[in-house]
């Protein structure tokens, strides 16, 4: 089964659009946003959960029951719990992260916000995320929402993607550059 990174953008967009329409109709966009951010954090922190949602050995009912119980435990809304059930029945839980990104991206666009992808070696603390958001708001003269990701291979530093622009200040990249310089000397 395809992984989250391989989820079809079309699949993600369709499911995100359906969830967006329901949330908009029920005036629960902020609540659904919070729920999806909780789910993204759970997926980022828990490799076993990510694996279970992609594992074809578990049927849709097993995956659905597991994610719904987890969702109840973290206080997700009934709308999101129902949505997770639909994803499980349709064997689309593997695309959950991409669906959340599509939903959050559309919400940010409609709010006039800019989404900036920030990848760090370790999860950003709330204080770090707040300081970075403030700095990006000033620098870009826009309302910025950070889409935080974790990649331990960076070793340290950040990789910031603003639209098509990439700012890589990771230690990994600096070490690669240093290695190239040393080979050339």
Rosetta silent file (secondary structure, phi, psi, omega in degrees, C-alpha in Angstrom):
SEQUENCE: XXXXXXXXXXXXXXXXXXXXXXXXXXXXXXXXXXXXXXXXXXXXXXXXXXXXXXXXXXXXXXXXXXXXXXXXXXXXXXXXXXXXXXXXXXXXXXXXXXXXXXXXXXXXXXXXXXXXXXXXXXXXXXXXXXXXXXXXXXXXXXXXXXXXXXXXXXXXXXXXXXXXXXXXXXXXXXXXXXXXXXXXX
SCORE:     score description
SCORE:     0.000 S_00000001
   1 L     0.000  144.476 -178.693    0.000    0.000    0.000 S_00000001
   2 L   -65.747  148.479  177.545    1.246    3.477   -0.766 S_00000001
   3 L   -86.410  173.153 -178.999    2.695    5.528    2.026 S_00000001
   4 H   -57.138  -42.913 -178.249    1.581    8.966    3.093 S_00000001
   5 H   -64.204  -24.393 -178.199    4.299   10.605    1.047 S_00000001
   6 H   -98.353    6.993 -179.504    3.024    8.700   -1.990 S_00000001
   7 L   -63.495  134.464  179.476   -0.645    9.555   -1.484 S_00000001
   8 L   -60.678  130.950  176.401   -2.157   10.824   -4.680 S_00000001
   9 H   -60.197  -29.691  178.939   -2.672   14.583   -4.587 S_00000001
  10 H   -68.112  -44.764  177.540   -6.017   13.979   -6.296 S_00000001
  11 H   -60.514  -48.750 -178.772   -7.143   11.587   -3.542 S_00000001
  12 H   -60.185  -45.403 -178.263   -5.985   13.997   -0.851 S_00000001
  13 H   -63.632  -41.229 -178.881   -7.666   16.977   -2.520 S_00000001
  14 H   -65.109  -47.349 -179.815  -10.990   15.163   -2.970 S_00000001
  15 H   -68.291  -39.743  178.312  -11.222   13.961    0.613 S_00000001
  16 H   -63.050  -40.575  179.184   -9.978   17.287    1.978 S_00000001
  17 H   -63.583  -42.227  178.330  -12.559   19.120   -0.107 S_00000001
  18 H   -63.373  -44.722  178.568  -15.366   16.898    1.191 S_00000001
  19 H   -64.899  -39.505  179.509  -14.268   17.434    4.799 S_00000001
  20 H   -61.513  -45.135  179.739  -13.906   21.160    4.181 S_00000001
  21 H   -60.215  -42.950  179.266  -17.458   21.386    2.812 S_00000001
  22 H   -64.821  -46.325 -178.641  -18.851   19.571    5.862 S_00000001
  23 H   -64.242  -39.805  179.944  -16.836   21.708    8.288 S_00000001
  24 H   -66.063  -44.685  179.852  -17.829   24.920    6.496 S_00000001
  25 H   -60.955  -37.458 -177.849  -21.502   23.933    6.449 S_00000001
  26 L   -93.075    2.900 -179.746  -21.418   23.160   10.193 S_00000001
  27 L    56.413   43.860 -179.108  -19.292   26.228   11.032 S_00000001
  28 L  -123.418   27.051 -177.500  -16.626   24.019   12.613 S_00000001
  29 H   -57.701  -43.941 -179.450  -13.606   24.932   10.487 S_00000001
  30 H   -64.047  -41.340  179.953  -11.533   25.989   13.515 S_00000001
  31 H   -65.307  -44.117  179.972  -12.410   22.812   15.419 S_00000001
  32 H   -65.761  -38.723  176.378  -11.593   20.580   12.441 S_00000001
  33 H   -57.337  -48.116  179.352   -8.331   22.483   11.944 S_00000001
  34 H   -61.401  -41.492  178.466   -7.373   21.754   15.551 S_00000001
  35 H   -62.731  -43.689 -179.037   -8.328   18.093   15.194 S_00000001
  36 H   -67.465  -35.404  175.964   -6.270   17.695   12.032 S_00000001
  37 H   -64.992  -38.366  175.892   -3.280   19.368   13.675 S_00000001
  38 H   -62.365  -44.724 -179.731   -3.598   16.878   16.569 S_00000001
  39 H   -63.291  -42.795  178.889   -3.714   13.987   14.088 S_00000001
  40 H   -61.030  -40.875  178.826   -0.689   15.296   12.200 S_00000001
  41 H   -64.419  -42.337  177.818    1.234   15.548   15.472 S_00000001
  42 H   -60.574  -44.743 -179.607    0.238   11.986   16.406 S_00000001
  43 H   -65.072  -39.634 -179.557    1.365   10.700   13.028 S_00000001
  44 H   -66.183  -35.191 -175.290    4.647   12.615   13.228 S_00000001
  45 H   -86.711  -18.892 -169.251    5.406   11.281   16.707 S_00000001
  46 L  -125.329   97.749  179.954    4.321    7.675   16.289 S_00000001
  47 H   -63.038  -36.283  179.480    6.014    5.510   13.681 S_00000001
  48 H   -63.290  -39.642  178.318    3.959    2.468   14.760 S_00000001
  49 H   -65.102  -46.430  178.044    0.720    4.331   14.073 S_00000001
  50 H   -57.548  -44.421 -179.972    1.941    5.442   10.639 S_00000001
  51 H   -63.806  -41.125 -179.642    2.938    1.867    9.864 S_00000001
  52 H   -64.640  -35.155 -179.073   -0.392    0.438   11.013 S_00000001
  53 H   -73.768  -19.525  178.915   -2.320    2.847    8.784 S_00000001
  54 H  -101.643  -10.278 -171.962   -0.289    1.738    5.753 S_00000001
  55 L   -78.297  116.833 -179.464   -0.114   -1.964    6.582 S_00000001
  56 L   -70.978   -9.326  178.134   -2.270   -4.064    4.215 S_00000001
  57 L   -71.966  -23.056  176.284   -2.282   -6.884    6.776 S_00000001
  58 L   -94.057  131.270  178.349   -4.815   -4.896    8.805 S_00000001
  59 L   -78.820  171.159 -176.791   -8.227   -4.646    7.230 S_00000001
  60 H   -58.507  -38.010 -179.439  -10.152   -1.378    7.046 S_00000001
  61 H   -65.879  -42.377  178.895  -12.287   -2.227   10.078 S_00000001
  62 H   -64.042  -46.197  178.877   -9.210   -2.932   12.231 S_00000001
  63 H   -62.685  -43.920 -179.349   -7.488    0.254   11.106 S_00000001
  64 H   -62.010  -46.732  178.925  -10.694    2.244   11.558 S_00000001
  65 H   -59.904  -42.364 -178.592  -11.341    0.923   15.061 S_00000001
  66 H   -64.629  -49.444 -176.200   -7.777    1.688   16.099 S_00000001
  67 H   -70.191  -32.091  178.207   -7.674    5.254   14.759 S_00000001
  68 H   -69.376  -41.561  177.138  -11.149    6.049   16.076 S_00000001
  69 H   -63.108  -41.301  177.092  -10.222    4.845   19.588 S_00000001
  70 H   -63.311  -44.051  179.152   -7.054    6.933   19.431 S_00000001
  71 H   -60.342  -41.557  177.052   -9.119    9.871   18.183 S_00000001
  72 H   -63.438  -40.440 -177.770  -11.583    9.531   21.048 S_00000001
  73 H   -63.755  -31.865 -179.583   -8.697    9.380   23.527 S_00000001
  74 L   -97.600    4.515  173.212   -7.291   12.700   22.286 S_00000001
  75 L    80.618   34.434  177.599  -10.703   14.350   22.096 S_00000001
  76 L   -71.549  151.723 -179.354  -11.341   14.607   18.366 S_00000001
  77 L   -69.048  160.655  179.178  -14.732   15.897   17.240 S_00000001
  78 H   -63.275  -32.061  178.601  -17.482   13.593   16.046 S_00000001
  79 H   -62.657  -46.707 -178.941  -17.110   14.999   12.525 S_00000001
  80 H   -69.793  -37.657  177.381  -13.456   13.982   12.336 S_00000001
  81 H   -61.727  -43.171  177.166  -14.146   10.608   13.962 S_00000001
  82 H   -63.417  -41.346  179.128  -16.815    9.918   11.321 S_00000001
  83 H   -61.747  -41.464  177.354  -14.439   11.104    8.612 S_00000001
  84 H   -62.101  -37.243  176.559  -11.763    8.701    9.872 S_00000001
  85 H   -62.316  -41.189  177.380  -14.328    5.911    9.656 S_00000001
  86 H   -63.650  -45.635  178.468  -15.007    6.781    6.010 S_00000001
  87 H   -58.972  -41.396 -179.590  -11.292    6.830    5.254 S_00000001
  88 H   -64.834  -47.200 -179.849  -10.901    3.421    6.902 S_00000001
  89 H   -60.380  -35.840 -178.383  -13.830    1.881    4.994 S_00000001
  90 L   -90.722    6.538  179.024  -12.430    3.243    1.738 S_00000001
  91 L    56.884   45.873 -178.998   -8.886    2.097    2.619 S_00000001
  92 L  -119.949   11.905  179.408   -7.558    5.668    2.458 S_00000001
  93 H   -62.011  -26.118  178.094   -6.091    6.087    5.950 S_00000001
  94 H   -60.141  -22.919 -177.403   -2.630    5.907    4.387 S_00000001
  95 H   -96.659    8.323 -173.858   -3.388    9.340    2.888 S_00000001
  96 H   -55.364  -45.354 -178.968   -4.459   10.943    6.172 S_00000001
  97 H   -63.281  -43.916  179.339   -1.425   13.224    6.476 S_00000001
  98 H   -66.801  -36.589  177.201   -1.744   14.411    2.859 S_00000001
  99 H   -64.855  -44.830  178.109   -5.501   14.959    3.313 S_00000001
 100 H   -60.524  -43.462  178.618   -4.842   17.021    6.453 S_00000001
 101 H   -61.337  -42.273  179.665   -2.232   19.073    4.580 S_00000001
 102 H   -64.678  -43.161  178.436   -4.669   19.712    1.716 S_00000001
 103 H   -61.621  -50.367 -177.813   -7.434   20.762    4.141 S_00000001
 104 H   -64.338  -35.127  177.211   -5.115   23.034    6.117 S_00000001
 105 H   -65.564  -43.271  178.236   -3.694   24.516    2.923 S_00000001
 106 H   -66.360  -41.329  178.511   -7.142   25.385    1.606 S_00000001
 107 H   -61.705  -44.690  178.890   -8.168   26.845    4.964 S_00000001
 108 H   -62.854  -42.406  179.703   -5.022   28.989    5.046 S_00000001
 109 H   -60.280  -45.152 -178.930   -5.606   30.150    1.464 S_00000001
 110 H   -68.675  -25.244  178.231   -9.165   31.215    2.256 S_00000001
 111 L   -88.264   -1.482 -177.941   -7.968   33.051    5.357 S_00000001
 112 L    75.101   25.440  179.931   -5.310   34.882    3.389 S_00000001
 113 E   -98.670  159.458  174.899   -2.541   33.037    5.188 S_00000001
 114 E  -111.346  131.986  177.015    0.699   31.688    3.814 S_00000001
 115 E   -97.581  129.555 -179.779    1.768   28.185    4.750 S_00000001
 116 E  -118.515  125.480  177.143    5.479   27.658    5.244 S_00000001
 117 E   -83.138  124.903  179.551    6.941   24.147    5.494 S_00000001
 118 E  -124.250  119.977  178.437    9.551   23.959    8.239 S_00000001
 119 E  -111.441  131.289  179.917   11.562   20.780    8.728 S_00000001
 120 E  -131.742  163.005 -179.414   13.728   20.347   11.805 S_00000001
 121 L   -70.599  -31.687  178.238   15.803   17.541   13.287 S_00000001
 122 L  -130.430  155.835  178.739   13.635   17.517   16.426 S_00000001
 123 L   -57.341  138.563  176.795   10.071   18.735   16.980 S_00000001
 124 L   -70.026  139.586  173.612    9.887   22.481   17.536 S_00000001
 125 L   -73.343  159.825  177.347    8.807   23.519   21.007 S_00000001
 126 H   -55.614  -37.183  179.115    5.718   25.750   21.139 S_00000001
 127 H   -66.485  -43.070  178.503    7.995   28.694   22.025 S_00000001
 128 H   -63.467  -43.361  179.542   10.300   28.021   19.067 S_00000001
 129 H   -62.542  -40.538  179.707    7.341   27.692   16.707 S_00000001
 130 H   -65.338  -45.659  179.259    5.881   30.957   18.000 S_00000001
 131 H   -62.963  -42.085  179.836    9.174   32.858   17.614 S_00000001
 132 H   -65.470  -41.436  178.291    9.693   31.452   14.122 S_00000001
 133 H   -61.129  -45.593  178.919    6.130   32.342   13.128 S_00000001
 134 H   -60.224  -44.488 -179.570    6.595   35.916   14.392 S_00000001
 135 H   -64.301  -42.433  178.734    9.883   36.273   12.488 S_00000001
 136 H   -67.322  -37.688  176.680    8.345   34.894    9.282 S_00000001
 137 H   -57.818  -44.373 -179.491    5.305   37.186    9.679 S_00000001
 138 H   -68.435  -46.353 -176.045    7.667   40.171    9.830 S_00000001
 139 H   -65.567  -42.925 -175.115    9.949   38.990    7.045 S_00000001
 140 H   -92.582   -7.531 -177.008    7.196   37.998    4.614 S_00000001
 141 L    51.096   47.334 -179.841    4.727   40.725    5.622 S_00000001
 142 L  -150.641  162.758  172.882    1.993   38.082    5.687 S_00000001
 143 E   -79.343  119.127 -174.159    0.069   35.933    8.112 S_00000001
 144 E  -109.980  137.312  170.869    2.146   32.762    8.254 S_00000001
 145 E  -117.983  129.778 -179.114    1.129   29.283    9.391 S_00000001
 146 E   -90.251  130.439  171.845    3.945   26.817    9.950 S_00000001
 147 E  -103.241   94.304 -173.327    3.605   23.261    8.700 S_00000001
 148 E   -84.150  135.863  176.315    6.205   21.621   10.948 S_00000001
 149 E  -132.179  159.856 -179.490    7.865   18.355   10.007 S_00000001
 150 E  -122.220  132.310  175.369   10.641   16.356   11.614 S_00000001
 151 L  -139.263   97.209 -177.066   13.596   14.755    9.822 S_00000001
 152 H   -57.746  -21.676 -178.994   16.263   13.466   12.237 S_00000001
 153 H   -68.752  -12.199  177.747   18.741   13.119    9.357 S_00000001
 154 H   -69.584  -22.178 -178.966   19.100   16.931    9.319 S_00000001
 155 L    72.309  -38.770  179.275   21.114   16.614   12.569 S_00000001
 156 L   178.520  174.274 -179.209   20.213   20.209   13.477 S_00000001
 157 L    79.765 -166.980 -176.888   19.124   23.519   11.997 S_00000001
 158 E  -136.190  154.216  166.788   16.087   24.071    9.794 S_00000001
 159 E  -121.342  120.454 -177.087   14.912   23.665    6.239 S_00000001
 160 E  -115.388  126.582  178.810   12.276   26.279    5.393 S_00000001
 161 E  -116.213  116.777  179.017   10.205   26.043    2.222 S_00000001
 162 E  -116.106  102.059 -175.197    8.256   29.146    1.226 S_00000001
 163 L    61.562 -121.435  179.595    6.387   28.393   -1.977 S_00000001
 164 L   -95.410   -0.307 -179.142    9.083   27.341   -4.453 S_00000001
 165 E   -91.013  134.316 -179.151   11.900   28.934   -2.413 S_00000001
 166 E  -121.165  126.882  176.291   13.989   26.665   -0.169 S_00000001
 167 E  -115.767  111.123 -175.296   16.196   27.920    2.661 S_00000001
 168 E  -111.536  106.117  176.561   18.387   25.101    3.978 S_00000001
 169 L  -115.764   30.680 -178.570   20.354   25.864    7.128 S_00000001
 170 L   -77.085  151.811  177.860   20.582   22.260    8.274 S_00000001
 171 H   -65.058  -36.766  179.172   23.775   20.868    9.728 S_00000001
 172 H   -56.420  -47.881 -178.756   23.577   17.961    7.276 S_00000001
 173 H   -65.279  -39.455  178.720   23.764   20.343    4.296 S_00000001
 174 H   -64.727  -39.341  177.910   26.588   22.317    5.880 S_00000001
 175 H   -66.262  -38.962  177.943   28.559   19.096    6.476 S_00000001
 176 H   -63.215  -42.998  178.184   28.020   18.006    2.865 S_00000001
 177 H   -63.141  -41.928  178.242   29.291   21.392    1.682 S_00000001
 178 H   -62.976  -41.627  178.485   32.316   21.161    3.964 S_00000001
 179 H   -60.947  -42.114  178.200   33.046   17.662    2.676 S_00000001
 180 H   -63.551  -40.935  179.369   32.968   18.937   -0.936 S_00000001
 181 H   -63.462  -43.667 -177.681   35.329   21.773   -0.063 S_00000001
 182 H   -67.801  -34.090  177.554   37.740   19.379    1.658 S_00000001
 183 H   -68.766  -33.836 -179.333   37.728   16.979   -1.314 S_00000001
 184 H   -77.102  -18.378 -176.337   38.520   19.857   -3.651 S_00000001
 185 L   -83.140    0.000    0.000   41.460   21.079   -1.532 S_00000001
